[in-house]
Every structure is written in C-alpha cells, then in structure tokens.
Amino acid sequence: MMACLLEAPLRISVLSEVTATSRHYVDRLFDPDPQNVLQGVIDMKNAVIGNNRQKANLIVLGAVPRLLYLLQQSSSSLELRTECAVVLGSLAMGTENNIKSLVDCHIIPALLQGLLCSDLIFIEACLRCLRTVFISPVTPVQLLYTDPTVIPHLMSLLSRSQHTQEYITQIFAHCCKTPEHQTVLFNHGAIQNIAPLLISPSYKVRMQALKCFSVLAYENAQVSMTLVNVLVDGEQLFQVFVRMLQRDKPIEMQLTAAKCLTYMCRAGAIRTDDNSIVLKTLPCLVRMCSKERLLEERVEGAETLAFLMEPDIELQRIASVTDHLVSMLADYFKYPSSVSAITDIKRLDHDLKHAHELRQAAFKLYASLGSNDEDIRKKITETENMMDRIVSGLSESSIKVRLAAVRCLHSLSRSVQQLRTSFHDHAVWKPLMKLLQNAPDEVLVMASSTLCNLLLEFSPSKEPILESGVIELLCSLTQSDSPALRVNGIWALMNMAFQADQKVKVEIVRALGTEQLFRLLSDPDTNVLMKTLGLLRNLLSTRPHIDQVMSSHGKQIMQAVTLILEGEHSIEVKEQTLCILANIADGNTAKELIMTNDDMLQKIKYYMGHSNVKLQLAATFCISNLVWNEEDGSQERQDKLREMGFVDILHKLTQASDPNLCDRAKTAMQQYLA
C-alpha cells in the first residue's frame, strides 16, 4: 500500500502541467461518435508531428492503449485503423522512453496482427511503425521471432510494394543479431526473396536489401556459399556487390557492399586473391579510412578492413602499401572530425565524444596489418608516437580501446626486433602489468599472450618484469577456469624458466606449488599439458638444477611421467615427456630415480621399439644419458641395462633408416666400447 501512497502525489503534479493542453486529444478518442473519433485521431496526428513534448504527454495520459484498441477493433473503419497506426508510428519517432512505453503496451503483437489485413495502405502504416520500433536499441529483437508464422508472412509481403520492401528489409537487417536469427531467415528463403531487390528502382530498397545481406553473411559459411551461386537478372550476385563498390555510388552503399564481399571472403566463398577482393574490396575499404570521411565511416572502414585481412599475409602486404594506409591511420588519433565537418559545431561535438571509437578501430587495423610481416611492424612502430599511443591506449577508460590497444601490442610483440627496441625503450611492460591486475577475461587473454612474448630470453624487458612480482600473477592465471588463460599463465612461466638461474626456478616452483604443477599435468586441455611439460623441461635443464628439483620433488615427478606415458596422449605429449625423462637421466643423483625404477626402464624399452621415430629418438636419448661413460657408477648402470636387453635394441637401431636415430644409437653403443 505504501508505494501507491507515495506515488500518487507525484503523478498528479506531472499531470497537472500537461493536462490542460493534451487532455482533450485523449478524451476525444472515447467519443461515442466514430466520425468524431476519426477527426480526433487526425488532429492528434497533426499535433504530435515533430513535437516530442506533446508525444510524451499523450503517452503519459494513456493514449497508447486506446489507440491500440481502436486499431484492433474490427468495427473500426479502415481509415480509422490506418490513422491510429500512423499516430503510433509518430509517437515511436520520439525518445527511447516513448518506444519503451509502446513496447510495454504490447504494440508489436498488435501491429503484427494488423499485417494479416488485406488493405495495402493499412499494412504499410503498420510496417512503418514496426520498422521504427524495431530499429530502436531498446526494443528486444527477439520479439520478431516469438511467433513462428511472422517471418514467412513478412517474406510474402515483400512483393506488395516498394514501401513494404523497404520497411521489411530494414526490420530484417536490424533484427538479425545471432547465428540462430541468420538460420531462421535463411530457412524462410531470405536470399531468394531479397536478392531481386538489389536492382530495385528505389535506392532505399536497394540499400536495405544490401544491409540484409551483410548481416546474413557475417561469419556464416552456409549463407556465404549460397550467395556465390545466386543470379540477379542473369548476373552473379557478388558481381552486383562489386558494382555497388564503385566510387560514384553513395558511401553507405560502397561500405555495405564491401562488408558483404569481406564476409563472403572470410567464410571461404571468395578466394583472398580474387580480383573482386584485391582490386575492388580492399581499395574501397582503404578509401573509407581517409580523413575526408565521417567518423562512423572511418570506424567501419577500418574495422572491416582489419577483419578482411586478419588471416592473410598477402592482403596485409597489399594494404600496407595502398594509399599510405599506415600514416593515414595515424590521423585517427589526431583528427576525430573529418575535413568536411569542420564547420559543423554539432558534428564536432559528436565526434569528440566518439573519438575513442576511432582509436579502437585504428588499433584493431594496426594489429591486423602487423600480425605476420616484420617490415609492416617496423613501419607501424616508426609511425609518429605510435608506441606512446599504444601505451596510453592501455589505460584508457573505454574497455574496447584497452582491448584493441593490447591486441595491437600483441601483434607487434611477435617481432624479435621490436621486443629488443621499441618495447624496451617505452617500458611497455609497466602498463601491461597494470592491465593484468583486474581486467575482464578478453583483455587478460591478450595481455597475458603479450607478456609471454616479453618474457622470451632475448627480450630486454624480461629482467624488470621478473623483479615486479610477475610470478605470483602468472601462477594465479594457471588456476583460471578459462583454458586460454591457463595456457598463457603456464606458457609465460615456461618462457621465464628457459635458461633461468636457480633462484628464479626455485621461486617458480615455490609460487606455483607442487600440487598445482601436478594438477596442470593432468589438465584436460592438451595445450595446457604441453606447456606444463615445457615448463618442467626448462626447470630440469642443467645438472645442479636437475638434481636439486629431483631431490625435493622426484617421487611426484616420476609418478606424473609414468601416468602420462601410460595414458591416452598424443605423440607430441609423449615425446615431450620422454625428453623430460632424458633430462632427469642427465642428472648426477637424479638418474638413480630411473635406474631403481624397473617399471620406468621397461617403458623406455617399449618406446625405443615404437613405430614413431620421434618417440624412439627421445627414448634412446634417455638410455644414452644413463650409460654415459665419464660418470660415477656408469659401469653398474651399463651392466644392468645390458642384462635387461637394451644393448640388443641399440644394436638393432644402428641399422635404422632414420639417420638421426641411427647416430643416436651408435653414440650410445660407443659408451659400451670405450
């Protein structure tokens, strides 16, 4: 009860202002004479056009449920029902709050029901209103798919008029947001029904049809493969797209056609070396990045271009030398507004507010450009203040900019040259470490991948990072639920342990804890397992280290090795495990853990006779290290292994067809002869 009491006085105060001017419009909707009601709706229509205040007042006064009632009454005249749809469409043109109120009053099912009427003028009025409601970001697109009869009915209305074509394709283009939506539209014949509209005499229809194809084809191989074979008036559909890319077409059309071709190419429907991509789509997208273009066009152009060439080094090379693209992108940081918009104050204000979108797009495109080619990376880092821009991008408030900046950094960190020079000069590792403290998973994955590269042994950043307490942070990543983060955490530790001094290795083992290390050795993700084995191999790399680690953790490590060699694992995993065993066999005291374990020796014997050469090589390495001459106790070890039949196996392997295996076996045999 309390809530009602509190609310009532507020309502009255709001209404008292608006009642006088708007009340009579609503009252007339309830007039018993239908002619007066019709005139009332027409007057209301004229009163609300372009008047947001009036629209809000009428909604507050409850006009919407009454208009919807009149729209749905079969006793209402067609003219009245049509005028109601027009007024509702006008109310929808107001603010987002208006749309919310309309949706809450169940306007969508009422209008969809209206589409079953046979009168074209009424259908168009309903569609126009539906279009306005659906293109608002506050409307749940799912409402289009709730009733399964709606999509096929809309398809059947496409042939009625240019207006139905424009509104329906616009609704589809806005409401196709997920792979499920793409499938529903595809299964109801979207491609066959919409393709002919690409040559409609109406520009608006052509444009909305084109937008439909771009959302249908995005990351969708089924749609893309189908599009390749579609003919429009005897011409291949993708050639129609190519025509729409021409410079004399409106920018919006060029850009959307380029998106269609990009998505078809990424889905494998058009080859990356096809002329339509190399000579048409790519240059068109580069043109969109020029500072003559509006902010939205530059953002979309750069993001689409980044997506187009992401997997293809040839396209990256071509783009990097097209129209000075690398320096053109530097303007994304300096000039948020296009040259043509300088005189437009409202536009300047808008562009300043959205400048972060440009920075995000530039970082994405740089990341894509530099993902493979060393020369392009050099070109990017030598662009004015580039590294400073990336560093400041890492700490921007917008999460999207941070993610794009770290993607860019990751792309550049694949370069040995850059790690040794610009990364070091700009102490990139500091903001990167800060970014790792509490970021969402998406950012963490990219940031930790970059960190892996900064921890490679030739990277000058490795030392300062070690001193900054990075080990704890990486160990915590290995406990993540996300396999990608576990891989990166353990990968970075593996890089860190490579040729590291004893102090660092001891610190890694202490921070990770043996329990966690062995948990990772039984991780369901093969990548995690491989990197953990790599870490173990790097920890067991020089004699004193091998003996020290094995004296404290030998029993558990031998257990883990046994489990992996007995389990269902790939050749790569088993090879890596045998290499660890060979390292253990190289220790002074550690090798006794193998010699006193007959079960392990039998396993080595089994792998020496395995059908895979890599495993034979690794196993033979173990034996070679165990029988090595110049070491204490080598005589006893040689005798025991001879008794177990290893010499016969080695003898057989000296005749192996693989030269490496043959040499390795001969080297081991020589230990017996010395």
C-alpha positions in Angstrom: 0.0 0.0 0.0 2.8 2.4 0.9 4.2 2.5 -2.6 0.9 3.6 -4.0 0.5 6.4 -1.5 4.0 7.7 -2.3 3.5 7.5 -6.0 0.1 9.2 -6.2 1.1 12.8 -5.4 3.9 12.7 -8.0 1.7 11.6 -10.7 -0.7 14.4 -10.0 2.0 17.0 -10.2 3.2 15.7 -13.6 -0.2 15.6 -15.0 -1.4 19.0 -13.8 1.1 20.6 -16.2 0.2 18.6 -19.2 -3.5 18.0 -18.7 -4.7 21.3 -19.9 -3.1 21.1 -23.4 -3.3 17.4 -24.1 -6.3 16.0 -22.2 -8.8 16.9 -24.8 -7.0 14.9 -27.5 -7.2 11.8 -25.4 -10.8 12.5 -24.4 -11.9 12.6 -28.0 -10.7 9.0 -28.5 -13.6 7.9 -26.3 -16.3 9.9 -28.1 -19.3 7.6 -28.9 -19.5 9.1 -32.5 -16.9 7.2 -34.8 -16.6 10.3 -37.0 -15.5 12.4 -34.0 -13.0 9.7 -33.0 -11.5 9.7 -36.5 -11.3 13.5 -36.5 -9.7 13.3 -33.0 -7.0 10.9 -34.2 -6.3 13.1 -37.3 -5.9 16.2 -35.1 -3.7 14.2 -32.7 -1.6 13.2 -35.7 -1.0 16.8 -36.7 -0.4 17.9 -33.1 2.4 15.4 -32.4 4.4 15.7 -35.6 7.9 16.9 -34.6 6.7 17.7 -31.0 8.4 15.4 -28.5 6.9 17.1 -25.5 3.4 16.5 -26.9 4.2 12.9 -27.7 5.4 12.3 -24.1 2.3 14.0 -22.7 -0.1 11.8 -24.7 1.7 8.7 -23.7 1.6 9.6 -20.0 -2.1 10.3 -20.4 -2.7 6.8 -21.7 -3.4 7.4 -25.4 -1.5 4.3 -26.5 -3.7 1.5 -25.1 -6.8 3.3 -26.5 -5.1 3.8 -30.0 -4.2 0.1 -30.0 -7.7 -0.9 -29.0 -9.2 1.2 -31.9 -6.5 -0.3 -34.3 -7.5 -3.8 -33.4 -11.3 -3.4 -33.4 -12.9 -5.0 -36.4 -15.8 -2.5 -36.0 -13.3 0.4 -36.6 -13.2 1.7 -40.2 -10.1 1.0 -42.2 -9.4 4.8 -42.3 -9.5 5.0 -38.5 -7.3 1.9 -38.1 -4.8 3.3 -40.6 -4.7 6.8 -38.9 -4.2 5.0 -35.5 -1.2 3.2 -37.0 0.2 6.5 -38.3 -0.1 8.3 -34.9 1.5 5.3 -33.2 4.3 5.5 -35.7 4.7 9.2 -35.0 4.8 8.6 -31.2 7.5 5.9 -31.8 9.6 8.6 -33.6 10.2 10.4 -30.3 12.5 9.4 -27.5 13.7 5.9 -26.4 11.4 6.2 -23.4 8.5 6.6 -25.8 9.5 3.3 -27.5 9.8 1.6 -24.1 6.2 2.7 -23.3 4.9 1.4 -26.7 6.6 -1.9 -26.3 5.3 -2.3 -22.8 1.7 -1.7 -24.1 2.3 -4.8 -26.5 2.3 -2.7 -29.6 4.4 -5.3 -31.5 1.9 -8.2 -31.4 -1.0 -5.8 -32.2 0.8 -4.4 -35.3 2.0 -7.9 -36.5 -1.7 -9.0 -36.2 -2.6 -5.9 -38.3 -0.4 -7.2 -41.2 -3.0 -10.0 -41.8 -5.4 -7.4 -43.2 -5.6 -7.3 -47.0 -5.5 -3.5 -47.3 -2.1 -2.3 -48.5 -2.3 1.3 -47.1 -3.0 -0.1 -43.7 -0.3 -2.8 -44.0 2.3 -0.1 -44.9 1.3 2.1 -42.0 1.7 -0.9 -39.6 5.1 -1.8 -41.2 6.3 1.7 -41.0 5.5 1.8 -37.3 7.1 -1.7 -36.7 10.2 -0.5 -38.5 10.6 2.5 -36.2 10.0 0.4 -33.1 12.4 -2.4 -34.1 15.3 -0.2 -35.2 15.4 1.3 -31.7 18.2 -0.1 -29.5 15.7 -0.5 -26.6 13.4 -3.0 -28.4 14.2 -6.7 -27.8 14.8 -8.1 -31.3 13.6 -11.5 -30.1 10.0 -10.2 -30.3 10.2 -10.6 -34.1 10.8 -14.4 -33.7 8.4 -15.2 -30.9 5.6 -16.3 -33.3 7.0 -18.6 -36.0 4.4 -17.5 -38.6 5.7 -13.9 -38.6 8.8 -14.3 -40.7 7.2 -16.3 -43.6 4.3 -13.8 -43.6 6.7 -10.9 -43.9 8.5 -12.7 -46.8 5.2 -13.0 -48.6 4.5 -9.2 -48.2 7.8 -8.3 -49.9 6.2 -8.4 -53.3 3.4 -6.0 -52.4 5.1 -2.6 -52.8 8.3 -0.7 -52.6 7.3 0.5 -49.2 6.8 -3.0 -47.8 10.1 -4.0 -49.3 11.9 -1.1 -47.7 10.4 -1.5 -44.2 10.6 -5.3 -44.1 14.3 -5.5 -45.2 15.1 -2.7 -42.7 13.4 -4.8 -40.0 15.4 -7.9 -41.0 18.7 -6.0 -41.2 18.2 -4.7 -37.7 16.8 -7.9 -36.1 19.4 -10.4 -37.4 21.8 -10.5 -34.5 22.7 -14.1 -33.9 23.5 -17.3 -35.9 20.0 -18.6 -34.9 18.4 -15.5 -36.5 20.5 -16.0 -39.6 19.3 -19.6 -39.9 15.6 -18.7 -39.4 15.8 -16.0 -42.1 17.9 -18.3 -44.4 15.4 -21.2 -44.0 12.5 -19.0 -44.9 14.0 -18.0 -48.2 15.6 -14.7 -47.3 18.2 -15.0 -50.0 15.9 -15.8 -52.9 13.3 -13.2 -51.8 15.7 -10.3 -51.1 18.2 -10.8 -54.0 15.9 -9.3 -56.7 15.5 -6.1 -54.5 19.2 -5.3 -55.2 18.2 -4.0 -58.6 15.0 -2.2 -57.4 14.4 1.3 -58.9 14.3 2.6 -55.3 17.6 3.5 -53.7 16.2 2.9 -50.2 15.1 -0.6 -51.1 18.5 -1.4 -52.7 20.3 -0.2 -49.6 18.2 -2.1 -47.1 18.5 -5.3 -49.1 22.3 -4.8 -49.2 22.3 -4.4 -45.4 20.3 -7.6 -45.0 23.0 -9.5 -47.0 25.8 -8.1 -44.8 24.2 -9.2 -41.6 23.2 -12.6 -43.1 26.6 -13.4 -44.4 28.6 -12.3 -41.3 30.6 -15.3 -40.1 28.1 -17.6 -41.8 29.6 -20.1 -44.3 26.2 -21.5 -45.2 24.8 -18.1 -46.3 28.1 -17.1 -48.0 28.4 -20.3 -50.0 24.8 -19.9 -51.2 25.3 -16.3 -52.2 28.1 -17.2 -54.6 25.7 -19.1 -56.8 22.8 -16.7 -56.8 21.9 -14.9 -60.0 20.2 -11.5 -60.1 18.7 -10.8 -63.5 21.3 -13.0 -65.1 24.3 -11.5 -63.3 26.2 -13.2 -60.4 25.2 -11.7 -57.1 28.7 -10.9 -55.9 29.3 -9.0 -59.2 26.3 -6.9 -58.2 28.1 -6.2 -54.9 31.2 -5.3 -56.8 29.3 -2.8 -59.0 28.0 -1.2 -55.8 31.6 -0.6 -54.6 32.3 1.9 -57.4 33.4 5.4 -56.4 30.3 7.1 -57.9 27.9 5.2 -55.5 26.9 6.7 -52.2 29.5 6.0 -49.4 27.0 4.0 -47.3 26.4 1.7 -50.3 30.1 1.3 -51.1 30.8 0.4 -47.5 28.0 -2.1 -47.1 28.8 -3.8 -50.3 32.5 -4.1 -49.2 31.2 -5.7 -45.9 29.2 -8.3 -47.9 32.3 -9.2 -50.0 34.5 -9.2 -46.9 32.2 -11.6 -45.1 31.9 -13.9 -48.1 35.7 -13.9 -48.4 36.3 -14.7 -44.7 33.7 -17.5 -44.9 35.7 -19.1 -47.8 33.2 -18.3 -50.5 35.5 -16.0 -52.4 39.3 -16.5 -52.6 41.6 -13.9 -51.0 43.4 -13.5 -54.3 40.3 -12.9 -56.3 40.2 -9.6 -58.2 36.9 -8.7 -56.5 38.8 -8.7 -53.2 42.3 -7.4 -54.2 41.3 -4.8 -56.8 37.9 -3.8 -55.5 37.0 -4.5 -51.9 40.4 -3.8 -50.3 41.0 -0.4 -52.0 37.4 0.6 -51.3 37.9 -0.1 -47.6 41.2 1.8 -47.6 39.4 4.8 -49.1 37.0 4.7 -46.2 39.9 5.4 -43.8 40.7 8.8 -45.3 40.2 11.8 -43.2 37.7 13.1 -45.8 35.2 10.6 -44.4 32.9 10.9 -41.5 33.8 9.3 -38.2 31.4 6.4 -38.5 32.6 5.6 -42.0 36.3 5.7 -40.9 35.5 3.4 -37.9 33.5 0.9 -40.0 36.0 1.0 -42.9 39.0 0.3 -40.6 37.2 -2.5 -38.6 36.0 -4.2 -41.8 39.5 -4.0 -43.4 41.1 -5.4 -40.2 38.6 -8.3 -40.4 39.2 -8.9 -44.1 42.9 -9.3 -44.0 43.3 -10.8 -40.5 44.3 -14.3 -41.7 46.0 -13.4 -44.9 49.6 -12.1 -45.1 49.3 -11.2 -48.8 46.3 -8.9 -48.2 48.2 -7.4 -45.3 51.2 -6.6 -47.5 48.9 -5.1 -50.3 47.0 -2.9 -47.8 50.2 -1.7 -46.1 51.3 -0.1 -49.4 47.9 1.2 -50.5 47.3 4.9 -50.2 49.8 5.4 -47.3 47.4 3.5 -45.1 49.8 3.3 -42.1 50.2 7.1 -41.9 46.5 7.6 -42.7 45.6 5.7 -39.6 47.8 8.0 -37.5 45.2 10.7 -38.3 42.7 8.6 -36.4 44.4 9.8 -33.2 44.7 13.4 -34.3 41.6 14.4 -36.2 38.4 12.9 -34.9 36.3 15.0 -37.3 36.5 14.7 -41.0 37.8 17.6 -43.0 34.4 18.3 -44.4 32.8 18.6 -40.9 35.0 21.3 -39.5 32.3 24.0 -39.9 29.6 21.9 -38.3 29.6 22.6 -34.5 27.1 19.8 -33.6 29.2 17.3 -35.7 32.4 18.4 -34.0 30.9 17.9 -30.6 29.6 14.4 -31.6 33.0 13.4 -33.0 34.8 14.4 -29.9 32.5 12.3 -27.8 33.1 9.3 -30.1 36.8 9.8 -30.8 37.6 6.7 -28.7 35.8 4.6 -31.4 38.3 5.8 -33.9 41.3 4.9 -31.7 39.8 1.5 -31.1 39.4 0.9 -34.9 43.0 2.2 -35.6 44.5 -0.2 -33.0 42.5 -3.1 -34.5 43.6 -2.4 -38.0 47.3 -1.9 -36.9 47.0 -5.3 -35.1 45.7 -7.0 -38.2 48.3 -5.3 -40.5 51.2 -6.3 -38.4 50.2 -9.8 -37.4 52.7 -11.5 -39.8 55.1 -9.3 -41.6 58.3 -7.9 -40.0 58.6 -4.9 -42.4 55.0 -3.8 -41.7 55.5 -4.0 -37.9 58.6 -1.8 -38.3 56.6 0.7 -40.4 53.9 0.8 -37.7 56.3 1.3 -34.8 58.1 4.1 -36.7 54.8 6.0 -37.3 54.9 9.1 -35.1 54.5 8.5 -31.4 52.9 5.1 -32.1 54.3 3.3 -29.1 53.2 6.2 -26.8 49.8 6.0 -28.3 49.5 2.3 -27.6 50.8 2.8 -24.0 48.2 5.4 -23.3 45.6 3.2 -25.0 46.3 0.5 -22.4 45.0 2.7 -19.7 42.0 4.4 -21.4 38.7 4.3 -19.6 36.9 2.5 -22.5 37.4 -1.3 -22.2 37.1 -1.6 -26.0 40.0 0.7 -26.6 42.1 -1.1 -24.0 41.4 -4.4 -25.7 42.2 -3.1 -29.1 45.4 -1.5 -27.8 46.6 -4.7 -26.2 45.7 -6.6 -29.4 47.9 -4.2 -31.3 50.7 -4.6 -28.8 50.4 -8.4 -29.0 50.7 -8.3 -32.8 53.9 -6.1 -32.6 55.3 -8.3 -29.8 55.7 -11.2 -32.3 58.7 -9.3 -33.6 62.1 -10.1 -32.1 63.4 -6.7 -33.4 60.5 -4.7 -31.8 60.9 -6.6 -28.5 64.6 -5.6 -28.4 64.0 -2.0 -29.4 60.7 0.0 -29.2 59.2 -2.3 -26.5 62.3 -1.8 -24.3 62.6 2.0 -25.0 59.0 2.6 -23.9 58.9 0.3 -20.9 55.7 -1.2 -22.3 55.7 -3.9 -19.7 54.7 -1.5 -16.9 51.2 -0.5 -18.2 50.8 -4.2 -19.4 51.3 -5.5 -15.8 48.9 -2.9 -14.5 46.3 -4.0 -17.1 46.7 -7.6 -15.8 45.7 -6.8 -12.3 41.9 -6.9 -12.7 40.7 -7.0 -16.2 37.9 -9.0 -17.9 39.0 -12.3 -19.4 39.1 -11.0 -23.0 41.7 -8.4 -22.1 43.6 -10.9 -19.8 44.0 -13.4 -22.6 45.5 -10.8 -25.0 47.6 -9.1 -22.3 49.0 -12.4 -21.0 49.8 -13.6 -24.6 51.8 -10.4 -25.0 53.5 -10.9 -21.7 54.6 -14.4 -22.9 56.5 -12.7 -25.7 58.0 -10.1 -23.4 59.4 -13.0 -21.3 61.3 -14.6 -24.1 65.0 -14.9 -23.3 66.2 -12.3 -25.8 63.7 -9.7 -24.6 65.3 -6.9 -22.5 62.0 -6.5 -20.6 62.4 -9.9 -19.1 64.6 -8.7 -16.1 62.4 -5.8 -15.0 59.3 -7.9 -15.3 60.8 -10.6 -13.1 61.5 -8.0 -10.4 58.0 -6.7 -10.5 56.4 -9.8 -8.8 55.0 -11.3 -12.0 55.4 -14.9 -10.9 52.6 -14.8 -8.4 50.3 -13.2 -11.0 51.1 -15.9 -13.6 50.6 -18.7 -11.1 47.1 -17.3 -10.4 46.3 -17.3 -14.1 47.1 -21.1 -14.2 44.2 -21.6 -11.8 41.7 -19.8 -14.1 38.6 -21.6 -15.4 39.5 -20.4 -18.9 41.8 -22.8 -20.8 43.3 -19.8 -22.8 44.3 -18.1 -19.5 45.8 -21.3 -18.1 47.8 -21.8 -21.2 49.1 -18.3 -21.2 50.0 -18.4 -17.5 52.0 -21.6 -17.8 53.5 -20.6 -21.2 54.8 -17.3 -19.7 56.3 -19.3 -16.7 57.8 -21.7 -19.3 59.5 -18.8 -21.1 60.6 -17.4 -17.8 62.3 -20.7 -16.8 64.2 -21.0 -20.0 67.9 -20.8 -19.2 67.0 -19.0 -16.0 69.2 -19.0 -12.9 68.4 -21.3 -10.0 66.8 -18.5 -7.9 64.1 -17.9 -10.5 63.4 -21.6 -10.9 63.1 -22.2 -7.2 60.7 -19.2 -7.0 58.5 -20.6 -9.8 58.2 -24.0 -8.1 57.5 -22.4 -4.8 54.9 -19.9 -6.1 53.2 -22.5 -8.3 53.2 -25.2 -5.6 53.8 -28.8 -6.5 50.0 -29.6 -6.1 49.1 -27.1 -8.8 52.0 -28.2 -11.0 50.7 -31.8 -10.9 47.1 -30.7 -11.4 48.2 -29.0 -14.6 50.0 -32.2 -15.7 46.5 -33.8 -15.7 44.7 -30.9 -17.3 42.1 -31.9 -19.9 43.4 -29.2 -22.3 46.3 -30.6 -24.4 47.8 -27.1 -24.8 48.0 -26.6 -21.1 49.6 -30.1 -20.7 52.2 -29.4 -23.4 53.2 -26.0 -21.9 53.4 -27.5 -18.4 55.7 -30.2 -19.7 57.7 -27.5 -21.4 58.0 -25.7 -18.1 59.1 -28.9 -16.4 61.7 -29.5 -19.1 63.0 -25.9 -18.7 63.2 -26.4 -14.9 65.2 -29.6 -15.3 67.8 -28.2 -17.7 71.3 -28.1 -16.0 72.7 -30.7 -13.8 72.7 -28.9 -10.5 69.1 -27.8 -11.2 68.0 -31.3 -12.2 69.5 -32.8 -9.1 68.0 -30.1 -6.8 64.5 -30.2 -8.2 64.5 -34.1 -8.3 65.8 -34.4 -4.7 62.8 -32.4 -3.4 60.1 -33.4 -5.9 61.5 -36.5 -7.6 58.9 -39.0 -6.4 55.9 -36.9 -7.7 57.6 -36.0 -11.0 58.3 -39.7 -11.7 54.7 -40.5 -10.9 53.5 -37.8 -13.3 55.8 -39.1 -16.0 54.5 -42.6 -15.5 50.9 -41.5 -15.7 51.4 -39.6 -19.0 53.4 -42.4 -20.7 50.7 -44.9 -19.7 47.8 -42.6 -20.7 46.0 -41.9 -24.0 48.1 -38.9 -25.1 49.3 -37.6 -28.4 52.8 -38.3 -29.9 53.8 -34.7 -29.1 52.9 -35.0 -25.4 54.7 -38.4 -25.0 57.8 -37.0 -26.9 57.9 -34.0 -24.6 57.6 -36.4 -21.5 60.4 -38.6 -22.7 62.6 -35.5 -23.2 62.0 -34.7 -19.6 63.0 -38.2 -18.7 66.2 -37.8 -20.7 66.9 -34.6 -18.8 66.4 -36.5 -15.5 68.8 -39.2 -16.8 71.4 -36.5 -17.3 71.4 -35.5 -13.6 74.2 -36.8 -11.3 72.0 -38.1 -8.5 68.7 -37.8 -10.3 69.4 -40.6 -12.8 69.2 -43.1 -9.9 65.4 -42.4 -9.8 65.2 -44.0 -13.2 67.8 -46.8 -12.6 66.0 -48.0 -9.5 62.6 -48.0 -11.2 62.4 -51.1 -13.4 58.9 -50.2 -14.5 60.2 -47.0 -16.0 63.1 -48.8 -17.7 60.6 -51.2 -19.3 58.6 -48.1 -20.6 61.8 -46.6 -22.1 62.4 -50.0 -23.8 58.9 -50.1 -25.2 59.3 -46.6 -26.7 62.7 -47.5 -28.2 60.8 -50.0 -30.3 57.8 -47.8 -31.0 56.6 -47.2 -34.6 57.1 -43.4 -34.3 60.7 -42.2 -34.8 60.3 -39.1 -32.6 59.5 -41.3 -29.6 62.3 -43.8 -30.5 64.7 -40.9 -30.6 63.7 -39.4 -27.2 63.7 -42.9 -25.5 67.2 -43.6 -27.0 68.3 -40.3 -25.6 67.3 -41.4 -22.1 69.4 -44.6 -22.4 72.4 -42.7 -23.9 72.4 -40.4 -20.9 72.2 -43.4 -18.5 75.1 -45.3 -20.0 77.3 -42.2 -20.4 80.9 -43.2 -19.6 82.7 -40.5 -17.8 80.3 -40.5 -14.8 80.3 -42.3 -11.4 78.6 -45.7 -11.4 78.4 -45.8 -15.2 79.8 -49.4 -15.2 77.0 -50.7 -12.9 74.4 -48.9 -15.0 75.8 -50.3 -18.3 75.7 -53.9 -16.8 72.2 -53.6 -15.6 70.9 -52.2 -18.9 72.8 -54.9 -20.9 71.1 -57.6 -18.7 67.7 -56.0 -19.5 68.4 -56.4 -23.2 69.0 -52.7 -24.1 72.3 -53.4 -26.0 70.4 -55.7 -28.4 67.9 -53.0 -29.1 70.6 -50.3 -29.6 72.4 -52.7 -32.0 69.2 -53.1 -34.0 68.6 -49.3 -34.0 72.1 -48.7 -35.5 70.6 -50.1 -38.7 67.6 -47.7 -38.5 66.6 -46.0 -41.7 66.3 -42.6 -39.9 69.8 -41.0 -39.9 69.3 -39.2 -36.5 68.1 -42.3 -34.8 70.9 -44.3 -36.2 73.5 -41.8 -35.0 72.0 -41.6 -31.5 72.0 -45.4 -31.2 75.7 -45.6 -32.4 76.7 -42.9 -29.8 75.1 -44.9 -27.0 76.8 -48.1 -28.3 80.2 -46.4 -28.2 79.8 -45.9 -24.4 79.9 -49.7 -24.1 83.1 -50.0 -26.2 85.1 -47.2 -24.6 
